Amino acid sequence: MQQAEIGLIGLGVMGSNLALNIAEKGNRIAVYNRTHERTHEFLGEAGDLAGNIIGCDTIEEFVAAIRPPRPIIIMIKAGDPVDQQMELLKPHLAANDIMIDAGNANFHDTIRRFDALKDSGLTFIGMGVSGGEEGARHGPSIMVGGTEDSWKRVEKVLTSISAKFNGDPCVAWLGTDGAGHFVKTIHNGIEYADMQMIAEIYGILRDGLGLSAGEIAEVVAGWNKGRLNSYLIEITEKVLGAADPITGAPMVDMILDAAGQKGTGKWSVIEAQNLGVAATGIEAAVAGRVLSSQKQEREAAEKLFGLPKAHSVSDKKALIADLESALLAAKIAAYAQGFAVMAAASKEFGWSLPMPVIAKIWRAGCIIRSQFLDEITSAFTKDPHVANLIVTPAFSEMVKETDGALRRVVSHAALSGLPIPALSSALSYFDTYRRGRGTANLIQAQRDFFGAHGFDRVDGKDYHHGPWGSGAAIY
Ligand code: NAP
């Protein structure tokens, strides 16, 4: 029997779709799932593609079915199951075989797994896959971390299954060990911020302007034809336009306002903090999900405090136009922060992350895919090492054009008591970032007063402590 080009373990939502995608692109693939019934069910559902798929009930059979050096994708529940699966697989592998963790791993685990295999002759790739079920089946965005040699072994297959943007494959080797999973984590962090900002804008339209879900869907549909054109805006329109099959009411009105989360948003915030980078949009989004889940507490607080009256709006059309620009302005801040986190991580972990390439492979296939990422690609291609996306020529123009709208929207929401943690954080981030003389001089003075921490002077003189105890008061 002709051996497979690649193997895949884990026929859940992502694994089964990825396997079908691989088979469809003309690659022979061997598959294995812990629960064997699932493998048989999968083969039964694969239709014509089953001819390119070798279903295996044992690890021995599975490994023997793949051409060495064997690339084996592990697409199972993240965390301990991956370590367990690797341990079961290892004794059956030979030199240069590659275990590829394609789940949503914490990149610290990826570095640990990569290092643990260093002297074994085996190789490890940490691979971020974005695009959900649909992306896995028809073309995801794929972020690869590992050795360059192992990447070369899988490049052809991964290129064949990845999403394409104007013909460019949305897959790339981004660096060693945890680089791919780190970039996937930040992708998800940006996704959290983007979704939170869209939800805040929805809140202003619903609770500030009193628009129905259907009316908001129409507004959003218009935005999708403009600069906000993106997958998340597209699905927002679809979600808002859908009816509940049980009651006939808008589906979105029947969904509990308590959002779940699995961890990548939180990891993004933790890493941003560890690296000393302000990622206020992602922080606001994660905090927003936490507060959303405290439904009972929020209901009790509403009873206690009541809700402020919505601030009157004389020109609804103008506010709606402002909301579109405000969302763009806030998006710029969140994406700039995400890229700044990656730039810091790249230095810290020695990855040399290629920023233009990352923007490029996010243009299609992944959840944050958008026209906007094509503009980010151009900005980073012109200046790959720019300190902050905000100061690139194209984006500084966009910020100048939209920050007034963001300011008006934030003011309107604040006066109406509408929660906008991510939008307001974007405005504060921008106002802080663009102010040359901030207020940290006072913080430094306070730190020196109580902790003798010292400070640098604006005139550069060699005198680093204040006269706090010497009675040198000037008032
Ligand atoms: P899923 O549908 O719940 O499938 C889980 C798979 O993991 C099943 O094949 C299951 O095998 C296997 N598994 C669980 N514990 C195992 C263990 N201890 N040993 C061996 N196999 C085990 O999950 P999924 O949505 O496909 O997600 C898989 C990975 O992709 C996760 O890391 C997830 O975070 C990531 N991811 C998901 C999405 C998404 O949109 N769903 C997007 C990007 C990334 P059994 O059939 O035997 O239970």
Residues whose N, C-alpha, C, O or C-beta is under 5 A from the ligand:
A	BS01	NAP	G10 L11 G12 V13 M14 G15 R34 T35 R38 M75 I76 K77 A78 P81 Q85 A102 G103 N104 V129 S130 G132 E133
